[in-house]
């Protein structure tokens, strides 16, 4: 649902079509389910030290990886 909102808003994220938004959300969901648990395990001490704020960094990394995997979906800034 959030990728459809991003598709309608003109943020620093380029999604070409509605179908690419759906594909991007599926890829992000799969990457989030697999990689977030692995990355959370390895960065657990950092997460504890900054009271969970490092999850924003982990989600940003996964979002950028999803943008890299899906063609015609790219981030305009930061990565």
C-alpha positions in Angstrom: 0.0 0.0 0.0 2.8 2.4 0.8 4.4 1.9 -2.6 1.1 3.0 -4.2 1.2 6.1 -2.1 4.8 6.7 -3.1 3.8 6.2 -6.7 1.2 9.0 -6.4 3.3 11.4 -4.5 6.3 12.9 -6.2 9.1 12.2 -3.7 12.7 11.4 -4.4 11.7 8.0 -5.6 10.9 7.1 -9.1 8.3 4.3 -9.8 7.3 4.2 -13.4 4.0 2.4 -13.2 1.5 0.9 -10.9 2.6 -2.6 -11.7 6.2 -1.7 -10.8 4.9 -0.4 -7.5 3.2 -3.7 -6.8 6.4 -5.6 -7.8 8.5 -3.3 -5.6 6.3 -3.9 -2.6 6.5 -7.7 -3.1 10.3 -7.5 -3.4 10.6 -5.2 -0.4 8.4 -7.5 1.6 10.5 -10.6 0.8 13.8 -8.8 1.4 12.4 -7.4 4.7 11.2 -10.8 5.9 14.6 -12.5 5.1 17.2 -9.8 5.6 15.8 -7.9 8.5 16.0 -10.9 10.8 19.5 -11.7 9.7 20.7 -8.1 10.0 18.9 -7.6 13.3 20.7 -10.7 14.7 24.1 -9.4 13.7 23.5 -5.8 14.8 21.7 -6.5 18.0 24.2 -4.8 20.3 24.0 -1.6 18.2 20.1 -1.8 18.3 20.2 -2.1 22.0 22.7 0.8 22.5 20.6 3.3 20.5 17.2 2.1 21.8 16.0 0.6 18.5 16.7 3.6 16.2 19.1 1.6 14.1 16.1 -0.2 12.7 15.5 2.9 10.5 19.0 2.4 9.1 18.3 -1.3 8.4 15.0 -0.5 6.7 16.7 2.1 4.6 19.3 -0.4 3.5 16.6 -2.9 2.6 14.6 -0.2 0.7 17.7 0.8 -1.3 18.4 -2.9 -2.0 14.8 -3.3 -3.3 15.3 -0.3 -5.5 18.5 -1.9 -6.9 16.8 -5.2 -7.6 13.7 -3.9 -9.3 14.3 -2.2 -12.6 12.5 1.1 -13.3 12.3 1.8 -9.6 15.1 4.0 -8.3 16.0 6.4 -5.6 16.9 9.9 -6.7 19.0 10.9 -3.7 21.0 9.3 -0.9 22.0 6.1 -2.8 
